[in-house]
Amino acid sequence: MYVLRAMDRPTVSEDDFKSLSDAGTTSRTRFKDGALAGSALEYLSRNLNMDVLPWIEDGRSPRGDERKAACIAVAALIADQRTKTDLRGNSSHSQEEDVRRALVERCGMESIANHDFDIAKDGPLPGQVFAGETRVAGSKADVVLGLYDGRLMCLECKVSNSEVNSYKRLNHETLDKVTKWRVAFGRQCVSGAVLQGCYKTKNLIDAQEAGAFLFWSSHLEELEEFVNSTK
């Protein structure tokens, strides 16, 4: 499926493919359903990149050089997409480590082993920060700490490479979790994100108005000031 999507023009993300194809899935097992498979194949065939696969439009078999050129073109596109995805993932992991280091070194917090929890009393105590990602009330949080005033703080670390991508990273992924944590813990939980990259101003404002606390990787001193102010 990944390779087939790379043969289309324009290439689309997995989430966009689920919607645009009306298949609602990219799962191999679910494509055993003939109707879902038909929807997926109809979308893929309708959008094939004929510049890369010219023999299909001509209704003939590919020549050897055409097949080789198509393989190289599709492989290069996949490599490019996966490299960008890996870089975003590595950047996000680096963000998490930078945030935890700042909390320990400049806010006097104690790093402790992380564990999943569903009720506030099982979370980190005041002055503690979990050493790794933690599932909080059913949703993963990148950084979880106990503020000095007794509240919890759950932070997502998000990297966005475009204004369009920023909506998915912040207003969809992060706000969904902020809402869940607010329902689970009420005002005893401060939730938000540490951001890096390109974000649309309106998306930032919408996130703040929805109750998310926002900080920037390039200005972690603002997060440090906030945490220290709860002492």
Backbone bond lengths (Angstrom), bond angles and torsions (degrees), N, CA, C in turn:
res aa  C-N    CA-C-N  psi(-1)  N-CA   C-N-CA  omega(-1)  CA-C   N-CA-C  phi
1 M - - - 1.458 - - 1.530 111.05 -
2 Y 1.341 115.99 -40.55 1.463 119.25 179.59 1.528 110.07 -61.04
3 V 1.331 116.01 -45.16 1.467 120.36 -179.62 1.525 110.81 -66.29
4 L 1.310 117.31 -41.09 1.467 120.43 179.46 1.525 111.18 -61.90
5 R 1.336 117.05 -40.72 1.463 119.17 178.59 1.523 111.20 -64.22
6 A 1.346 116.87 -31.45 1.463 120.66 178.87 1.522 112.07 -72.77
7 M 1.320 117.71 -15.30 1.464 121.38 178.06 1.523 112.13 -85.81
8 D 1.327 116.31 -6.54 1.464 120.30 -178.84 1.517 111.74 -90.91
9 R 1.334 115.44 162.54 1.458 121.55 174.23 1.519 108.24 -136.89
10 P 1.332 118.21 119.97 1.472 125.19 -0.24 1.528 110.82 -78.62
11 T 1.338 115.65 156.87 1.460 118.93 172.94 1.528 107.57 -71.26
12 V 1.316 115.91 145.47 1.466 120.05 -178.89 1.524 109.00 -129.77
13 S 1.311 115.17 158.54 1.452 120.45 177.89 1.523 109.77 -71.15
14 E 1.316 115.29 167.31 1.462 120.31 178.38 1.521 110.61 -60.48
15 D 1.343 117.11 -42.73 1.464 120.69 -179.90 1.522 111.40 -64.14
16 D 1.346 116.91 -42.75 1.464 119.83 179.24 1.524 110.97 -66.22
17 F 1.326 116.36 -37.18 1.465 119.34 179.05 1.524 110.85 -62.16
18 K 1.328 117.07 -42.70 1.455 120.17 179.43 1.516 111.30 -56.06
19 S 1.339 115.56 -39.96 1.465 120.30 -177.91 1.518 112.17 -78.58
20 L 1.324 117.34 -48.74 1.458 121.43 -174.37 1.526 112.79 -67.49
21 S 1.317 117.22 -31.49 1.463 120.43 -178.16 1.522 112.56 -86.56
22 D 1.342 116.87 -9.21 1.471 122.34 -175.63 1.523 111.98 64.25
23 A 1.334 116.82 11.80 1.462 119.32 178.38 1.528 110.82 -81.70
24 G 1.337 116.06 -32.08 1.459 120.21 179.14 1.517 114.12 70.47
25 T 1.352 117.42 12.99 1.451 119.71 -177.20 1.525 110.19 -162.42
26 T 1.333 115.86 160.91 1.467 122.24 166.87 1.526 108.80 -128.67
27 S 1.335 116.08 15.73 1.460 121.77 -177.56 1.524 111.56 -75.36
28 R 1.331 116.03 128.45 1.466 120.67 179.35 1.530 110.64 -59.77
29 T 1.330 117.34 -42.94 1.469 119.76 -177.12 1.520 111.80 -66.64
30 R 1.327 117.42 -34.99 1.466 119.47 -178.60 1.524 112.19 -74.47
31 F 1.341 117.12 -19.62 1.456 119.58 177.80 1.522 112.51 -76.08
32 K 1.331 116.74 1.64 1.461 119.30 169.60 1.530 110.08 -67.62
33 D 1.325 115.48 -19.80 1.466 120.88 173.39 1.530 107.76 -74.20
34 G 1.339 116.49 118.04 1.461 120.73 -174.91 1.506 114.13 -59.65
35 A 1.333 117.24 -37.09 1.470 120.36 -178.59 1.523 110.80 -66.88
36 L 1.332 117.51 -42.75 1.466 121.13 179.24 1.525 110.40 -65.36
37 A 1.323 115.88 -44.14 1.466 120.09 179.00 1.520 110.52 -61.68
38 G 1.329 116.49 -40.55 1.462 120.30 179.25 1.517 112.21 -63.00
39 S 1.335 117.16 -41.97 1.462 120.91 178.18 1.517 111.20 -62.39
40 A 1.336 115.61 -42.76 1.466 119.95 -179.56 1.521 111.19 -64.62
41 L 1.323 117.03 -47.09 1.460 120.72 -177.63 1.519 111.97 -67.82
42 E 1.325 117.27 -34.75 1.461 120.50 178.98 1.525 110.16 -64.22
43 Y 1.328 116.54 -43.21 1.464 119.80 178.68 1.521 110.60 -65.01
44 L 1.336 116.63 -46.22 1.458 120.90 -178.32 1.527 111.69 -61.27
45 S 1.322 117.14 -45.30 1.465 120.35 -177.71 1.520 111.87 -69.01
46 R 1.327 116.25 -31.99 1.469 120.41 -178.78 1.522 111.63 -71.45
47 N 1.321 117.25 -23.59 1.467 120.29 -174.46 1.526 113.42 -115.86
48 L 1.329 117.78 17.47 1.466 120.21 179.52 1.529 111.34 -57.71
49 N 1.318 115.84 139.81 1.455 122.44 179.95 1.531 109.09 -79.65
50 M 1.307 116.74 97.96 1.465 121.00 -175.45 1.522 113.09 -71.86
51 D 1.328 117.29 -15.53 1.464 118.92 173.71 1.526 110.20 -68.94
52 V 1.330 116.96 -30.67 1.458 121.74 178.80 1.528 111.02 -90.64
53 L 1.326 116.66 -30.75 1.468 121.97 -176.30 1.530 110.66 -122.09
54 P 1.331 118.81 60.38 1.468 121.41 -171.89 1.528 114.09 -65.15
55 W 1.325 118.10 -27.90 1.463 120.13 -177.24 1.530 113.32 -66.85
56 I 1.343 117.04 -24.24 1.468 119.73 -179.95 1.514 110.20 -67.39
57 E 1.332 116.15 -44.09 1.462 120.25 179.29 1.524 110.87 -64.51
58 D 1.339 116.49 -30.86 1.467 120.81 -179.85 1.527 112.13 -84.28
59 G 1.327 117.41 -7.49 1.450 121.01 179.19 1.506 113.95 68.02
60 R 1.348 116.69 39.52 1.460 120.12 -178.67 1.517 109.98 -137.80
61 S 1.309 116.69 173.70 1.460 121.47 176.01 1.531 109.32 -80.42
62 P 1.330 117.54 151.37 1.474 119.75 -179.52 1.521 112.28 -75.05
63 R 1.312 115.19 148.01 1.459 120.10 169.73 1.533 108.27 -75.63
64 G 1.305 116.33 162.96 1.457 120.21 -178.86 1.513 112.99 -58.94
65 D 1.354 116.46 -42.63 1.458 119.37 -179.08 1.527 111.36 -69.48
66 E 1.344 117.12 -33.33 1.458 120.22 178.37 1.524 111.17 -67.34
67 R 1.326 115.52 -42.98 1.466 119.31 179.24 1.539 110.30 -62.46
68 K 1.336 116.76 -43.42 1.460 120.68 -179.77 1.524 110.84 -63.59
69 A 1.346 116.57 -43.98 1.466 120.07 179.95 1.525 111.03 -63.04
70 A 1.353 116.91 -39.67 1.463 120.61 179.43 1.524 110.55 -65.44
71 C 1.331 116.74 -42.00 1.471 120.22 178.98 1.525 111.01 -60.82
72 I 1.337 116.12 -43.93 1.465 120.36 -179.23 1.528 110.34 -65.10
73 A 1.334 117.03 -43.59 1.465 120.94 -178.08 1.524 111.67 -63.87
74 V 1.322 117.10 -46.34 1.465 120.91 -178.70 1.527 110.60 -68.60
75 A 1.346 116.79 -40.98 1.467 119.71 178.52 1.522 111.42 -62.77
76 A 1.328 117.14 -39.48 1.468 120.94 179.37 1.519 110.91 -64.88
77 L 1.334 116.44 -40.40 1.461 120.45 179.40 1.528 110.88 -65.31
78 I 1.328 116.83 -43.84 1.460 120.67 178.71 1.526 110.90 -62.95
79 A 1.345 115.87 -43.34 1.467 120.04 179.36 1.523 110.92 -60.87
80 D 1.340 116.44 -41.17 1.462 121.11 179.30 1.528 110.87 -62.85
81 Q 1.326 116.15 -46.72 1.462 120.16 -178.30 1.524 111.80 -64.80
82 R 1.330 116.49 -43.07 1.465 119.93 -178.00 1.524 111.25 -69.98
83 T 1.335 116.73 -34.73 1.463 119.69 177.16 1.523 110.77 -63.39
84 K 1.333 116.65 -44.18 1.466 120.03 178.93 1.527 110.93 -63.87
85 T 1.333 116.46 -39.27 1.464 119.97 178.10 1.525 110.79 -63.69
86 D 1.349 116.51 -44.05 1.465 120.35 179.30 1.524 111.48 -64.05
87 L 1.335 116.57 -38.52 1.462 119.68 179.26 1.523 111.43 -64.22
88 R 1.353 115.76 -40.64 1.473 118.75 177.54 1.516 109.99 -63.00
89 G 1.351 116.11 -41.34 1.457 119.55 179.59 1.516 112.27 -64.12
90 N 1.335 116.89 -42.59 1.459 120.95 178.77 1.516 111.26 -65.62
91 S 1.349 116.38 -38.38 1.463 120.18 178.69 1.519 110.44 -64.27
92 S 1.342 116.24 -41.22 1.456 120.38 179.44 1.522 110.78 -63.61
93 H 1.342 116.91 -42.62 1.465 120.07 179.07 1.525 110.48 -63.58
94 S 1.335 116.75 -40.57 1.461 120.48 177.74 1.522 110.83 -62.66
95 Q 1.339 116.07 -39.42 1.466 120.38 176.00 1.520 110.98 -56.38
96 E 1.328 116.13 -49.39 1.462 120.82 -178.10 1.524 110.78 -56.37
97 E 1.324 116.11 -46.13 1.458 120.05 -178.45 1.531 110.87 -64.63
98 D 1.327 116.83 -39.78 1.470 120.65 179.23 1.530 110.69 -63.70
99 V 1.324 116.10 -40.99 1.472 120.03 -179.44 1.517 110.20 -65.63
100 R 1.329 117.42 -46.96 1.467 120.25 -179.48 1.523 110.66 -62.59
101 R 1.332 116.40 -41.16 1.467 119.96 -179.97 1.530 110.49 -62.27
102 A 1.328 116.44 -41.99 1.471 120.17 179.27 1.527 110.94 -63.38
103 L 1.323 116.51 -40.68 1.465 120.34 -178.64 1.521 111.52 -66.00
104 V 1.330 116.53 -37.04 1.468 120.72 -179.62 1.526 110.98 -76.31
105 E 1.338 116.34 -48.04 1.458 120.27 -172.48 1.524 113.56 -79.18
106 R 1.328 117.68 -32.21 1.467 119.35 -173.52 1.523 114.23 -117.63
107 C 1.325 115.71 -4.17 1.472 118.35 175.75 1.524 111.48 -121.59
108 G 1.336 116.59 1.20 1.459 120.80 175.56 1.516 114.88 70.51
109 M 1.337 117.23 24.16 1.458 119.52 -177.49 1.527 111.30 -84.09
110 E 1.315 115.02 154.59 1.464 122.57 177.99 1.527 109.09 -99.58
111 S 1.318 117.39 126.06 1.456 121.89 177.19 1.520 109.40 -82.18
112 I 1.329 116.79 125.34 1.461 120.83 -178.60 1.529 109.61 -127.57
113 A 1.321 116.43 162.26 1.465 121.52 178.92 1.521 109.98 -61.35
114 N 1.301 115.49 137.03 1.464 119.11 -178.38 1.526 111.08 -86.48
115 H 1.320 115.05 153.17 1.465 121.94 174.82 1.530 108.21 -153.56
116 D 1.314 115.99 150.68 1.463 120.53 178.70 1.519 110.10 -69.72
117 F 1.334 116.00 149.18 1.461 119.22 175.84 1.523 110.45 -154.26
118 D 1.335 114.47 156.33 1.461 121.50 -177.81 1.516 113.27 -119.06
119 I 1.333 117.65 -17.76 1.450 120.98 178.46 1.527 108.78 -124.21
120 A 1.326 115.39 148.78 1.460 121.27 -169.02 1.523 113.49 -57.96
121 K 1.317 117.66 -37.79 1.465 119.98 -175.23 1.524 113.05 -65.57
122 D 1.343 116.60 -16.89 1.460 120.32 178.67 1.529 112.70 -92.29
123 G 1.322 116.56 -0.31 1.453 121.29 179.65 1.514 111.56 -82.52
124 P 1.324 118.22 -173.97 1.470 120.96 178.90 1.525 110.79 -65.30
125 L 1.316 115.82 145.01 1.458 121.47 177.33 1.528 109.42 -77.56
126 P 1.333 118.32 165.74 1.462 120.33 176.53 1.528 111.42 -52.94
127 G 1.325 115.91 128.34 1.454 120.41 179.39 1.517 114.12 88.33
128 Q 1.325 117.70 8.98 1.456 121.05 178.89 1.527 110.51 -116.04
129 V 1.337 116.51 147.19 1.458 121.79 175.53 1.521 107.86 -132.70
130 F 1.303 116.78 133.69 1.458 120.68 179.47 1.531 110.50 -68.91
131 A 1.322 115.78 145.22 1.467 121.61 -175.30 1.516 113.05 -80.52
132 G 1.321 118.97 -8.92 1.461 121.00 -178.62 1.511 112.48 -153.19
133 E 1.330 115.42 179.56 1.451 121.09 178.09 1.521 109.82 -59.70
134 T 1.326 115.50 145.91 1.458 120.67 -174.30 1.521 109.82 -139.99
135 R 1.325 116.41 140.42 1.459 120.33 174.43 1.524 108.30 -86.62
136 V 1.327 115.00 115.30 1.458 121.52 -177.03 1.524 108.37 -112.40
137 A 1.325 116.41 117.81 1.465 121.78 -178.90 1.531 110.76 50.65
138 G 1.323 115.87 39.14 1.456 120.91 175.19 1.511 116.21 91.14
139 S 1.344 118.84 -8.07 1.469 121.77 -178.68 1.521 110.27 -123.39
140 K 1.325 116.65 135.06 1.459 121.80 -177.12 1.523 111.55 -68.43
141 A 1.318 115.96 133.57 1.463 122.70 173.78 1.516 108.61 -118.51
142 D 1.329 116.98 136.99 1.462 120.81 -177.66 1.526 112.14 -71.95
143 V 1.328 116.72 -45.47 1.467 121.22 -179.42 1.532 108.53 -131.09
144 V 1.329 116.67 126.13 1.466 121.97 -179.35 1.521 108.23 -127.16
145 L 1.315 116.56 128.78 1.461 120.99 -178.39 1.519 110.70 -141.32
146 G 1.321 114.21 161.01 1.457 120.50 174.48 1.517 108.91 -103.00
147 L 1.330 116.86 113.11 1.464 120.20 177.51 1.531 109.76 -65.09
148 Y 1.317 116.00 155.99 1.465 120.06 -174.76 1.521 112.89 -67.86
149 D 1.342 117.99 -18.14 1.463 120.10 178.49 1.527 112.88 -90.13
150 G 1.341 116.69 5.96 1.458 120.41 175.80 1.516 115.18 101.07
151 R 1.330 118.02 -9.50 1.458 120.07 178.83 1.526 111.13 -82.32
152 L 1.316 115.65 159.08 1.456 122.46 171.96 1.521 109.48 -87.99
153 M 1.324 116.12 153.25 1.455 120.08 171.18 1.521 108.24 -134.09
154 C 1.338 116.19 124.27 1.467 122.50 178.82 1.522 108.35 -117.17
155 L 1.322 116.23 124.26 1.460 121.01 -177.46 1.522 111.52 -123.25
156 E 1.325 115.84 139.14 1.450 122.69 169.80 1.524 108.43 -101.47
157 C 1.325 117.51 141.41 1.462 121.99 175.44 1.524 107.88 -104.90
158 K 1.339 116.85 117.31 1.455 120.87 -171.93 1.523 111.41 -126.26
159 V 1.338 115.01 134.51 1.462 122.41 175.62 1.516 107.78 -116.87
160 S 1.331 116.91 128.64 1.464 121.63 178.94 1.522 109.06 -126.23
161 N 1.345 115.63 135.36 1.469 118.92 -179.87 1.517 113.14 -102.74
162 S 1.346 117.94 4.58 1.461 120.41 178.15 1.525 109.51 -161.58
163 E 1.339 116.24 161.10 1.458 120.47 177.47 1.518 111.16 -63.11
164 V 1.332 116.09 -37.61 1.464 119.84 179.71 1.525 109.98 -65.08
165 N 1.327 116.82 -45.55 1.457 121.62 -179.77 1.523 111.39 -64.72
166 S 1.330 116.66 -27.46 1.461 119.81 -176.59 1.524 112.34 -63.22
167 Y 1.330 117.35 -29.21 1.464 119.23 178.77 1.522 110.16 -64.08
168 K 1.325 116.20 -45.93 1.466 120.00 -179.92 1.519 110.73 -63.53
169 R 1.332 116.92 -47.03 1.458 120.93 -176.16 1.525 113.07 -64.71
170 L 1.319 116.38 -42.12 1.456 120.26 -173.10 1.520 112.93 -100.47
171 N 1.323 117.13 -59.73 1.463 120.58 -170.47 1.520 113.26 -75.34
172 H 1.314 117.10 -21.99 1.468 119.35 177.68 1.529 110.86 -99.26
173 E 1.323 116.89 -64.63 1.458 120.79 -173.91 1.527 112.62 -64.65
174 T 1.343 116.57 -50.82 1.462 119.68 -174.85 1.528 112.16 -73.18
175 L 1.323 117.69 -45.63 1.462 119.68 -177.15 1.517 112.48 -65.28
176 D 1.317 117.52 -31.20 1.467 119.89 175.08 1.525 110.09 -58.51
177 K 1.335 116.08 -42.93 1.461 120.18 -179.28 1.531 111.47 -72.40
178 V 1.327 116.43 -41.13 1.462 120.21 178.54 1.526 110.14 -56.47
179 T 1.327 115.64 -43.23 1.469 120.52 179.44 1.522 111.13 -63.08
180 K 1.332 117.26 -44.12 1.470 121.07 179.76 1.520 111.19 -62.86
181 W 1.330 116.93 -42.92 1.463 119.78 -179.16 1.530 111.23 -68.67
182 R 1.330 116.88 -33.84 1.461 119.54 177.40 1.533 110.54 -65.59
183 V 1.324 116.31 -41.06 1.462 120.53 177.93 1.525 110.45 -64.12
184 A 1.347 117.11 -40.53 1.460 121.00 -176.52 1.527 112.92 -73.26
185 F 1.349 117.47 -38.78 1.459 120.50 -170.72 1.530 114.89 -120.99
186 G 1.324 117.80 -6.93 1.460 120.17 -179.65 1.517 112.53 62.92
187 R 1.318 116.56 -141.86 1.464 121.42 -176.36 1.528 112.57 -76.34
188 Q 1.323 116.81 -2.44 1.458 120.00 178.48 1.519 112.93 -81.48
189 C 1.331 116.63 1.25 1.463 120.42 179.32 1.525 109.98 -127.81
190 V 1.317 116.03 126.21 1.457 122.92 175.43 1.524 107.24 -103.03
191 S 1.320 117.18 118.51 1.465 120.57 -173.87 1.523 111.25 -122.56
192 G 1.323 115.48 152.48 1.460 118.17 178.22 1.512 111.55 177.17
193 A 1.341 115.91 -149.41 1.460 120.08 -174.38 1.526 110.85 -149.41
194 V 1.329 113.92 150.73 1.459 121.97 168.35 1.525 105.88 -105.54
195 L 1.326 116.59 121.57 1.459 121.99 -168.98 1.529 112.38 -109.45
196 Q 1.335 113.28 150.55 1.460 120.88 174.71 1.517 108.49 -146.78
197 G 1.343 117.10 137.71 1.457 120.23 177.27 1.515 113.23 107.53
198 C 1.336 114.92 -147.03 1.460 122.00 -172.62 1.527 110.35 -106.30
199 Y 1.326 116.48 124.70 1.460 121.93 179.41 1.530 109.76 -134.10
200 K 1.306 115.74 140.72 1.454 120.91 176.99 1.514 109.33 -73.57
201 T 1.338 116.82 133.98 1.460 120.62 -176.14 1.520 111.98 -55.89
202 K 1.319 117.48 -43.38 1.462 120.67 -179.22 1.522 111.23 -60.54
203 N 1.339 116.76 -38.33 1.461 119.50 179.10 1.522 111.42 -64.58
204 L 1.337 116.25 -37.09 1.463 120.59 177.66 1.525 110.61 -65.12
205 I 1.315 116.22 -45.34 1.469 120.74 -179.82 1.523 110.69 -63.65
206 D 1.326 116.53 -44.23 1.467 120.19 179.34 1.525 111.05 -60.42
207 A 1.333 116.46 -39.58 1.467 120.12 -179.79 1.527 110.87 -66.20
208 Q 1.330 116.55 -42.10 1.456 119.73 179.09 1.528 111.27 -65.10
209 E 1.315 115.77 -41.89 1.469 119.48 -179.80 1.525 111.32 -66.28
210 A 1.335 116.39 -24.23 1.458 120.84 178.02 1.530 111.95 -84.51
211 G 1.332 116.40 -1.75 1.459 119.95 174.18 1.505 116.21 106.47
212 A 1.333 118.67 8.53 1.469 121.06 -179.80 1.525 110.20 -88.79
213 F 1.321 116.62 134.88 1.460 122.45 173.13 1.525 107.56 -87.76
214 L 1.329 117.88 128.65 1.457 121.37 -174.86 1.527 111.31 -116.44
215 F 1.332 114.51 136.38 1.463 122.15 176.58 1.525 107.93 -134.80
216 W 1.341 116.33 161.65 1.460 121.25 -178.97 1.523 109.93 -115.68
217 S 1.331 115.90 139.95 1.461 120.73 177.61 1.518 111.60 -57.96
218 S 1.335 116.40 -32.80 1.467 121.17 -178.31 1.521 112.70 -76.64
219 H 1.344 117.21 -10.95 1.467 120.70 -179.49 1.525 109.76 -136.16
220 L 1.324 116.34 57.56 1.464 119.74 -178.13 1.522 112.50 -66.55
221 E 1.331 116.97 -15.17 1.461 118.48 178.00 1.529 111.69 -61.61
222 E 1.335 117.42 -25.78 1.471 120.03 177.01 1.526 110.78 -69.15
223 L 1.332 117.16 -38.90 1.463 120.54 174.63 1.527 109.80 -65.62
224 E 1.326 115.82 -42.47 1.461 119.81 179.67 1.525 110.98 -60.74
225 E 1.336 117.07 -43.18 1.462 120.99 179.04 1.523 111.18 -61.35
226 F 1.336 115.68 -42.21 1.462 119.32 -180.00 1.526 110.89 -63.03
227 V 1.343 116.35 -47.25 1.465 119.69 -177.97 1.522 109.74 -64.04
228 N 1.311 118.05 -44.55 1.462 121.07 -179.59 1.529 112.26 -65.23
229 S 1.328 116.79 -27.42 1.466 120.05 179.82 1.526 112.53 -70.19
230 T 1.330 117.36 -13.15 1.463 120.21 -179.94 1.516 112.14 -89.35
231 K 1.337 117.46 -0.73 1.472 120.28 -179.94 1.521 110.48 -69.68
